[in-house]
Amino acid sequence: MINRRQWLQSAAGSAALLGLAGCAGTPLSVASASSTGTGDLGVVVERATGKLAIVNTSQPRVLAEVEGLGDLSHASVVFSRDAASAFVFGRDGAMSRVDLLQRRLTGRVMQAGNSIGGAISQDGRLVAAQNYQPGGIKVFDARTLELVADIPAIGADGKASRVVGLADLPGHRFIYALFDAGEIWIADLSEPKAPKVTKFRDIGRQPYDALVTPNGRHYIAGLFGEDGLALIDLWDEQPRARRILAGYGRGQAPLPVFKMPHLRGWAVAGRHAYLPAIGRHEVLVVDTETWAEVDRIPVAGQPVFAMARPDGRQVWVNFAVPHYNRVQVIDTPSRRVVRTLEPGEAVLHMEFTPRGEAVWISSRDANRVSVIATDSFDTLAQLPLQAPSGIFFTSRAARVGL
């Protein structure tokens, strides 16, 4: 019978031998690649070159660039359940799959004429693309990329509609808005060959984008054609669409809209939602219990993204032209702007690291991505990339509606 000291010595020796054997038998590059986890990874869209840069988010650097992704002028990305693959939806109607560990393109489908985004199902088995041309959504097997459902978006007026605001819901369901028809649909693909579609009509004019709240309960669509938003409580036994924030412009003369606001990014912090006001230099603060406006915060320009830090303590805002070189930080307890930054011309997107200690900001015309600490606002790194736009981290794989 061996004592504890003998056992520890034996275990240490065995570990050392195993370590030496591993070093002798495995090239360093292979060992490093095989031990890489996906939790540190993310991607940056290089819209001018049709490339996807794979990045490390803990040690800010570019690991590789994947080519051949086509027109990425309005590209968005979702991740597989294991966060090892990125599905990229390009403006040219292509859906591409990129393996983040092998750092290569593993599939590409030309599924439409013009596509602006997608979503992946709760279990990761289905991936859906939302389309401008010819409209509707197409749903694919995430593993084989085979088409499993094609759902045209034909509104009550009998006309095809562009689709926006696509998001996943619990179960094999996707929710999306019909921009031209003024409707919201939920497609249940529990049986992919026979999808069931629930339609909400008369939800308001021209829904332009939408978000699902972090708990998956509420779907909110911004309305470009009228002064307000549409909301559906998905937990209701019989969900219905209702207007909220009607008339938030309060009769003021409409201003020219230089860029449509984006509602993605979960601008929900605690009990409140922070929503960019169309055409106005304001962020609306909304109580998510009553869905009534409780405040509005003046900001530097027309907000495009209002994105909440993961802990909800800050909301970061970027802007349309001519103020698109700026980013402002809102302190949510005081509801005031506490910092204005200028990371570079044409700020297009922001993405927080999973726990929010830093934010990555793309500056298209400055050809760089800046990594900024959210406590001190110091610039931690700058990565040179060609016309960067969307930034997406693999932590999204574990979230509803992103």
C-alpha positions in Angstrom: 0.0 0.0 0.0 1.5 3.4 -1.0 1.2 6.5 1.1 0.0 9.9 0.0 3.5 11.2 -0.6 4.4 8.2 -2.8 1.2 8.6 -4.8 1.9 12.3 -5.4 5.4 11.6 -6.5 4.1 8.8 -8.9 1.4 11.1 -10.3 3.8 13.9 -10.9 6.2 11.6 -12.6 3.5 10.2 -14.8 2.3 13.7 -15.8 5.8 14.7 -16.7 6.3 11.7 -18.9 3.0 12.3 -20.6 3.9 15.9 -21.1 7.2 14.9 -22.7 5.6 12.4 -24.9 3.0 14.9 -26.0 5.7 17.4 -26.8 7.8 14.9 -28.7 4.9 13.5 -30.7 2.9 16.7 -31.5 4.2 19.7 -33.4 3.7 22.9 -31.5 1.4 24.5 -34.1 -0.9 21.5 -34.0 -1.0 21.4 -30.3 -1.8 25.1 -30.1 -4.6 24.9 -32.7 -6.2 21.8 -31.1 -6.2 23.4 -27.7 -7.9 26.7 -28.9 -11.3 27.2 -27.4 -14.1 29.1 -29.2 -15.1 31.2 -26.3 -12.2 33.6 -27.0 -13.2 34.0 -30.7 -15.1 36.5 -32.8 -15.3 37.8 -36.3 -15.1 41.2 -38.0 -16.6 41.8 -41.4 -14.3 43.5 -43.9 -17.0 44.9 -46.2 -14.7 46.3 -48.9 -12.8 43.1 -49.5 -15.4 40.3 -48.9 -13.3 38.9 -46.1 -14.1 37.8 -42.6 -11.4 38.4 -40.0 -11.3 35.9 -37.2 -10.1 37.5 -33.9 -9.2 36.7 -30.4 -11.2 38.8 -27.9 -9.2 38.1 -24.8 -5.9 39.0 -26.4 -7.0 41.5 -29.1 -5.5 40.4 -32.3 -6.4 39.1 -35.8 -5.9 35.3 -36.1 -6.8 34.8 -39.7 -8.8 36.2 -42.7 -11.2 34.1 -44.7 -11.8 35.2 -48.3 -14.5 34.5 -50.9 -17.6 35.7 -49.0 -18.9 38.0 -51.7 -20.8 41.3 -51.1 -20.5 42.0 -47.3 -21.9 45.6 -47.5 -24.6 44.7 -45.0 -23.4 41.4 -43.7 -24.5 39.9 -40.4 -23.4 36.7 -38.6 -24.9 34.1 -36.3 -23.0 31.2 -34.6 -23.6 27.5 -34.4 -24.6 25.9 -31.1 -21.0 24.9 -30.3 -19.7 28.4 -31.4 -17.3 26.7 -33.8 -19.0 27.9 -37.0 -20.1 31.3 -38.2 -22.9 31.7 -40.6 -22.5 34.8 -42.7 -25.4 36.4 -44.6 -24.2 38.7 -47.5 -26.0 41.4 -49.4 -25.6 39.3 -52.6 -28.0 36.7 -51.2 -25.3 34.2 -50.2 -25.2 32.3 -46.9 -21.6 31.2 -46.1 -20.4 28.9 -43.3 -16.9 29.5 -41.8 -15.1 27.1 -39.5 -13.5 29.3 -36.8 -11.0 26.7 -35.6 -9.9 25.5 -39.1 -10.2 29.1 -40.2 -11.7 28.3 -43.6 -14.9 28.4 -45.6 -16.8 25.1 -45.3 -20.0 25.9 -47.2 -21.7 28.5 -49.3 -25.3 28.7 -50.7 -26.6 31.4 -53.1 -30.1 31.4 -51.6 -31.5 34.8 -52.7 -30.9 37.9 -54.7 -30.5 40.2 -51.7 -30.2 39.1 -48.1 -29.7 41.2 -44.9 -29.5 38.8 -42.0 -30.3 35.5 -40.4 -31.0 33.6 -37.3 -30.3 30.1 -35.9 -32.8 27.9 -34.0 -32.7 27.3 -30.3 -31.2 23.8 -30.7 -28.8 24.9 -33.4 -30.2 22.6 -36.1 -31.9 25.1 -38.4 -30.5 28.3 -39.8 -32.8 30.9 -41.5 -32.0 33.7 -43.9 -34.2 36.8 -44.2 -34.4 38.3 -47.7 -35.2 41.5 -49.5 -35.2 39.9 -52.9 -37.4 38.0 -53.6 -38.5 38.4 -50.0 -39.6 35.8 -47.4 -37.3 33.5 -45.4 -35.4 30.3 -46.3 -34.5 27.8 -43.7 -31.6 25.4 -44.0 -30.2 22.4 -42.2 -27.2 23.9 -40.3 -25.1 20.8 -40.8 -25.7 20.0 -44.5 -26.9 23.4 -45.7 -29.8 21.7 -47.5 -32.9 23.8 -47.9 -35.7 22.5 -45.6 -38.3 25.3 -46.0 -39.0 28.3 -48.3 -41.6 30.6 -46.9 -42.6 33.5 -49.2 -43.7 36.7 -47.5 -47.0 37.6 -49.2 -48.9 40.2 -47.3 -52.6 40.6 -47.0 -52.4 42.9 -50.1 -51.2 39.9 -52.1 -47.8 41.4 -52.8 -44.3 40.1 -51.9 -42.6 41.9 -49.0 -39.1 42.4 -47.8 -38.3 40.7 -44.5 -36.6 42.4 -41.6 -36.1 41.8 -37.9 -35.6 38.0 -38.1 -35.0 36.4 -34.7 -35.1 33.0 -33.1 -37.7 32.0 -30.4 -37.8 29.0 -28.1 -38.7 25.8 -29.9 -38.1 25.6 -33.7 -39.6 29.0 -34.2 -38.5 32.2 -36.0 -40.2 35.6 -35.8 -39.9 38.4 -38.4 -41.5 41.5 -39.8 -42.7 42.3 -43.3 -41.5 45.8 -44.1 -43.8 46.4 -47.1 -46.9 44.6 -45.7 -46.8 46.0 -42.2 -47.1 42.5 -40.6 -45.3 40.3 -38.1 -45.1 36.5 -38.7 -44.0 33.6 -36.5 -42.9 30.5 -38.4 -43.0 27.2 -36.4 -40.7 24.6 -38.0 -41.2 21.8 -35.6 -42.0 19.9 -38.8 -39.7 21.6 -41.3 -41.5 20.2 -44.3 -44.8 21.6 -43.1 -44.1 24.9 -41.3 -47.0 26.6 -39.5 -47.1 30.4 -39.8 -49.0 32.7 -37.4 -49.6 36.2 -38.9 -50.1 39.4 -37.0 -51.6 42.1 -39.3 -52.1 45.8 -38.9 -49.1 46.1 -36.7 -48.1 49.6 -38.1 -46.5 50.9 -41.2 -43.0 49.8 -42.4 -41.4 47.9 -39.5 -37.7 48.4 -40.2 -36.0 46.3 -37.6 -36.8 44.5 -34.3 -35.4 43.0 -31.2 -36.3 40.2 -28.8 -35.8 41.0 -25.2 -33.1 39.0 -23.4 -35.7 36.7 -21.6 -37.3 35.9 -25.0 -40.6 37.4 -23.9 -41.2 40.5 -26.0 -40.7 41.2 -29.7 -40.4 44.9 -30.5 -40.5 46.3 -34.0 -39.6 49.8 -34.9 -42.0 51.5 -37.3 -40.5 53.8 -40.0 -43.8 54.7 -41.4 -45.3 56.1 -38.2 -44.4 57.6 -34.9 -44.2 54.5 -32.6 -43.3 50.9 -32.2 -45.1 47.5 -32.3 -44.8 45.1 -29.4 -45.9 41.4 -29.0 -45.9 39.7 -25.6 -44.9 36.2 -26.6 -45.9 34.8 -23.2 -49.5 35.6 -23.7 -51.8 32.7 -24.3 -53.1 34.5 -27.3 -50.3 36.9 -28.3 -51.3 40.1 -30.2 -49.5 43.1 -31.6 -50.1 46.5 -30.0 -48.6 49.9 -30.5 -46.3 51.5 -27.9 -44.7 54.9 -27.7 -47.2 56.3 -30.2 -46.5 59.9 -31.0 -43.1 60.0 -29.3 -42.2 62.8 -31.8 -45.0 64.9 -30.1 -45.9 66.7 -33.3 -42.5 68.0 -34.1 -41.6 68.4 -37.7 -40.1 65.2 -39.0 -36.3 65.3 -39.6 -34.5 63.7 -42.5 -33.3 60.2 -41.6 -29.7 59.7 -42.7 -29.5 56.1 -41.5 -32.2 53.7 -40.2 -31.7 53.0 -36.5 -30.8 49.4 -35.6 -32.6 47.7 -32.7 -30.4 44.7 -32.4 -27.9 44.6 -29.5 -30.3 44.2 -26.6 -30.5 47.8 -25.4 -32.3 46.5 -22.3 -30.7 47.4 -19.0 -32.4 46.3 -15.8 -36.1 47.3 -16.0 -35.6 49.8 -18.9 -35.1 49.6 -22.6 -33.0 52.3 -24.4 -34.2 52.8 -28.0 -32.8 55.1 -30.7 -35.4 57.7 -31.8 -35.8 57.8 -35.6 -34.3 61.0 -37.0 -33.9 62.6 -33.6 -30.9 63.4 -31.4 -32.4 61.4 -28.6 -32.4 57.9 -26.9 -35.8 57.0 -25.5 -36.0 55.3 -22.1 -38.9 52.9 -21.8 -40.2 51.0 -18.7 -40.4 47.3 -19.7 -43.2 46.7 -17.2 -45.6 49.2 -18.6 -43.9 50.0 -22.0 -44.4 53.7 -21.4 -41.7 56.3 -22.0 -40.1 57.4 -18.7 -37.4 59.6 -20.1 -35.4 60.7 -23.1 -31.7 61.4 -23.2 -30.2 64.1 -25.6 -27.3 62.7 -27.6 -24.8 64.0 -30.2 -26.7 63.0 -33.3 -29.2 60.6 -34.8 -28.5 57.3 -33.0 -28.1 54.1 -35.0 -27.1 51.6 -32.4 -27.9 51.9 -28.6 -26.2 48.8 -27.0 -26.2 47.9 -23.4 -23.1 46.6 -21.7 -23.7 43.0 -20.4 -24.2 44.2 -16.8 -26.6 47.0 -17.9 -24.6 49.8 -16.2 -23.8 51.5 -19.5 -25.4 52.1 -22.9 -23.1 52.9 -25.8 -24.5 54.9 -28.8 -23.2 55.5 -32.2 -24.6 57.9 -34.9 -25.5 58.5 -38.5 -23.8 61.1 -40.6 -22.6 63.8 -40.0 -21.8 62.7 -36.4 -20.6 59.2 -37.3 -17.1 59.6 -35.9 -18.5 59.8 -32.4 -19.6 57.3 -29.7 -21.3 58.4 -26.5 -21.6 56.5 -23.3 -24.8 56.7 -21.2 -24.6 55.9 -17.5 -27.9 54.1 -16.8 -28.5 55.0 -13.1 -28.2 58.8 -13.8 -29.4 58.6 -17.4 -26.9 61.0 -18.7 -24.0 61.0 -21.2 -20.8 60.6 -19.2 -18.3 60.3 -22.1 -17.9 61.2 -25.7 -15.3 59.3 -27.8 -14.0 59.7 -31.3 -12.5 56.3 -32.3 -12.4 57.0 -36.0 -14.4 58.1 -39.0 -17.6 56.1 -39.9 -18.3 54.1 -36.7 -20.5 51.3 -37.9 -20.8 48.7 -35.1 -19.9 47.9 -31.5 -19.6 44.6 -29.7 -18.9 44.0 -26.0 -16.7 41.3 -24.8 -18.7 38.6 -23.1 -18.4 40.1 -19.6 -18.3 43.7 -20.7 -14.8 44.8 -19.6 -14.1 46.1 -23.2 -16.0 47.1 -26.3 -14.8 46.7 -29.9 -15.7 49.5 -32.3 -15.4 49.4 -36.0 -14.4 52.6 -37.9 -14.9 51.9 -41.6 -13.3 55.0 -43.1 -10.3 54.8 -40.6 -9.8 51.2 -41.6 -9.5 50.0 -38.0 -11.2 48.4 -35.0 -10.6 50.0 -31.6 -10.7 48.0 -28.4 -11.7 50.3 -25.5 -11.9 49.6 -21.8 -15.4 50.3 -20.5 -14.2 51.4 -17.0 -11.4 53.8 -17.9 -12.3 54.4 -21.6 -8.6 53.8 -22.5 -7.9 52.4 -25.9 -6.4 49.0 -25.3 -5.7 48.1 -28.9 -6.2 49.1 -32.5 -6.4 46.5 -35.2 -5.9 47.6 -38.9 -8.6 46.1 -41.1 -10.0 47.0 -44.5 -13.3 48.9 -44.1 -14.5 47.0 -41.1 -18.2 47.0 -40.3 -20.1 44.3 -38.2 -18.4 42.8 -35.2 -19.7 39.5 -33.7 -18.4 37.4 -30.8 -19.1 33.8 -30.2 -20.8 34.6 -26.9 -23.8 35.3 -29.0 -24.2 31.6 -29.5 -25.7 31.2 -26.0 -28.2 34.1 -26.3 -31.7 34.3 -27.5 -32.5 36.6 -30.4 -28.9 37.4 -31.5 
